[in-house]
Amino acid sequence: MTGKGRIAAVLGPTNTGKTHYAIERMLAHRTGVIGLPLRLLAREVYDRIVGLRGPSVVALVTGEERIVPERTQYWVCTVEAMPVGIGADFLAVDEIQLCADPERGHVFTDRLLHARGLHETLFLGAATMRNAIAALVPRAQFLSRERYSQLVYTGSKKISRMPPRSAIVGFSVENLYATAELLRRQKGGAAVVMGALSPRTRNAQVELYQNGDVDVLVATDAIGMGLNLDIRHVAFSGLRKFDGRRMRDLQPNELAQIAGRAGRYTQDGSFGVTGEAPPLPDDLAQAIQEHRFAPVRKLQWRNAELDFGSAGRLIASLEAPTDDEWLTRAREADDLMALKTISGRDDVTGRLQSARDVRLLWDVCRIPDFRGISHTEHAELLGRIFEFLHDLGRVPDDWLARQVKRIDRSEGDIDTLSKRLAYIRTWTYVAQREGWVDDVAHWRGATRAVEDRLSDALHGALTQRFVDRRTSVLLRRLKQKESLVADVNDKGEVTVEGQVLGRIEGFRFRQDKTASPDEAKTLRQAAMAALRPEFHLRADRFYNAPDTEFDLTEQGGLMWGDQAVGKLVKGDDPLKPTAEAFADDEAGPEVITKVQRRLQHFIDRRIAAQFEPLLALSRDEAITGLARGVAFRLLEGFGIVPRAEIADDIKALDQDARGLLRKHGVRFGQFTIFQPLLLKPAPTRLRLVLWGLWQGLDAFPESPPPGLVTIPHDAQQPQGYYAMSGYRPAAARAIRIDMLERLADMLRSKDTRGGFEATADMLSITGLTLEQFADLMGGLGYRAERGERAKVKAAPAPAAEPAATDAPETVDETVIDSAPPTGLETAEAPEAAAAPEVVADAPAEADAPAEEEGPAPAEAAPAEMEVFYTFTWAPRRQGGGNRGPRRAEGGKPRGEGQKARGDGPRQDEGKPRGKGGKPSRGKGGKPPREETPRSFSARPEKKDRIDPDNPFAQALAGLRDKR
């Protein structure tokens, strides 16, 4: 199109107001057309003109979008979609320097040579085009415009030090995503702008940046094409790009076009590099600052006078050369490649019967490869569309509906949604072409709706991945130094400006785990606005809370409800640990001191209550001498001391001293000196914590389950664990010390040298099977011999009573016959009690069959056999794996030489028993001397032949001396 109107070239760097000037000139005419390089920029200019003139007179025409009102006066288009033959009064082409672009340059060159307005034509672009325009458009006038602001090179900056309102420009999707991800962790996120985005997605992302939700924009070189954004600094993360054919370095004028986006109107801007991009050479940086570049010497050109006589003639016309020194034939574009591929197919060749068919094929080949798939696949799709249009005159609705339906899904990640968005652009383009579909309005609306849904989903995915709204909001408010609205709800969640930053647990702030280390400082700074007053309120409630709200864990942790508020640390005394509070420094010294004082009160009262018998013993001033020493050892042992460790002291105690200790509940057992009240579950649990703390253990062993008489013996437990737990190891199991003393009472009446069998009471109090009991006895120093015999029904016999003890039994000294299975098989104990299989003092002839009274029946039933064990005292010597009691230096078991309770000669030895087998009591409750002979006939008579390993050796020797 030619015209006699004014032709002007408005040339200059970025930020000179060229596009704004063109819009003003167009609106000064009745009709006008403006061609822009990007669909995004076209949408921006369209929105601006609609705001000035209203939507009824403004059209938007791009490859994928067509909004054309009936009374259109002004056309806003991409350069490829410009209607050049409508006779508009005004015509403008922006970014005219793209005439030199290898990929799209021939389109801009064609507009420069042929597109004209009736009254006015403007070409807008860089000053590098002055000579070329002067040569090719002789009538053109030139208007030079100076940049409104200065542009300064600032060198290289780390991404973490990027100033506010910056744009980081990359040239690959991978680079953009990596940069945006880093910015999310360090600065709360970034908006992402790429040329492949739909206008809807691009506008939504730009809005994030423009309204301050994020402070950094990550973009491709698409922002260099006239997009007006509030950018103060531009940083290049790379200096090479893929131009569709190869990787190449960016030209100085291309760098300047992008860098020029920094600084809007009169506000100065800066540019530099970041990431792996090397610093710009000094001369290049100086050229960009001064806008000095080599002029364009060659424009990309492709013949516009096409011959549609045949496919071959069309291809030849497209490849026609030029003899103009300013023009160079453009490289083979995608549409020409598609034309060559499709026209060579036999099924297509047969359909090319006229110029109309060839023109239709050319129109189809000009569908852009939005999908970016292989050339062959793209050509296959175009061939199918051509077949539909040639044979049917349209693309079938059902086929098009299937293509669109496959794409209309808004789930998926960024890459998936981006691909779907690219695919829908193909069908949006098809729907825009007049006559290609039956219902143009329907398909334009349908494809546009799918694009909008995918655009919104893509914007959401980009925002979710690259924007941390919480951090970005807080950063913005903190920079503005505004008072933040902070709150702590009843769940302990800390919110600032509606953003959840974490939780308050006790007196510590637990930051949201999704926050990166780079965000931690910002989030904590914002959270303190809510936490400081909350800490003081909590400290007041905490200090006044009753002890019932506190608890102590088995690892020494101090709990307030379900929140950890402190821990115990080793003090100067085993029974006086120090409470250490868990509180953030930001809570302040007043809060920390108050919390620590309250925790100390709690643990002091807990120890005083649980260890009251032991503490009372330590405070009794009437206890002196050796008794004071024994009391001190009990204090050191938290109320439990193995008798072997203080055997000499115990022997030396007189009866008065023993009486003073017994007043405080001290029991002088054969194996252990202890206070039975401290064997209860609560004191035991506390004792293990205090003991583990005093021993400096990294992890404290757990307390045994309450109520169990025996537990498995684990050799991996730290030394002293079982004593502090109230148990004594014996082979594969450990037995509770109070029950061990009851068992010892039962064993005193047995012939330990001649051998004896276990009674039902022995099995019952230990809760063990016969085999387990045999193993336990082996651990206590007895040899167990297994045997079998015919089972005979035993006559009912009264249950044996244990010997009297010198201290009350603990409250939980009951047979645990309903305890949960723990490997003890305690269920067998009651059965043994009901029908005992072991008969005490059974005659040796019991193994012989009963005397027959008559002829044996023809088929006698086999006798039922039973297993029994005979136990004899046979401790192993030291060095021989002795699992029994430790031996004293004199060769006697420590604390086991006495026949009574281990605290001196028994007062009831040799005295007659009363009814039921109990010793009859004389005056003062003491049983009279036993007059019936003892069953020690198998023992040697001479002193030097007494077995030194027998736990009752000393008692036997005393009996012999009395006799």
Secondary structure, 3 states (H helix, E strand, C coil): CCCCCEEEEEECCCCCCHHHHHHHHHHCCCCEEEEECCHHHHHHHHHHHHHHHCHHHEEEECCCCEECCCCCCEEEEEHHHCCCCCCCCEEEECCHHHHHCCCCHHHHHHHHHHCCCCCEEEEEECHHHHHHHHHHCCCCEEEECCCCCCEEEEEECCHHHCCCCEEEECCCHHHHHHHHHHHHHHHCECEEECCCCCHHHHHHHHHHHHCCCCCEEEECHHHHCCCCCCCCEEEECCCEEECCCCEEECCHHHHHHHHCCCCCCCCCEEEEECCCCCCCCHHHHHHHHHCCCCCCCCEEECCCCCCCCCHHHHHHHHCCCCCCCCEEECCCCHHHHHHHHHHCCHHHHCCCCCHHHHHHHHHHHCCCCCCCCCHHHHHHHHHHHHHHHHHHCCCCHHHHHHHHHHHCCCCCCHHHHHHHHHHHHHHHHHHHCCCCCCCHHHHHHHHHHHHHHHHHHHHHHHHHHHECHHHHHHHHHHHCCCCCCEEECCCCEEEECCEEEEEEECEEEEECCCCCHHHHHHHHHHHHHHHHHHHHHHHHHHHCCCHHHEEECCCCEEEECCEEEEEEEEEEECCEEEEEECECHHHCHHHHHHHHHHHHHHHHHHHHHHCHHHHHHHHCCCCCHHHHHHHHHHHHCCCEEEHHHHHHHHHHCCHHHHHHHHCCCCEECCCEEECHHHHCHHHHHHHHHHHHHHHCCCCCCCCCCCCCCEEECCCCCCCCHHHHHCEEEECCEEEEHHHHHHHHHHHCCCCCCCCECCCHHHHHHHCCCHHHHHHHHHHCCEEEEEEEEECCCCCCCCCCCCCCCCCCCCCCCCCCCCCCCCCCCCCHHHHHHHCCCCCCCCCHHHHCCCCCCCCCCCCCCCCCEEEEEEEEECCCCCCCCCCCCCECCCCCECCCCCCCCCCCCCCCCCCCECHHHCECCCHHHCCCCCCCCCCCCCCCCCHHHCCCCCCCHHHHHHHHHHC
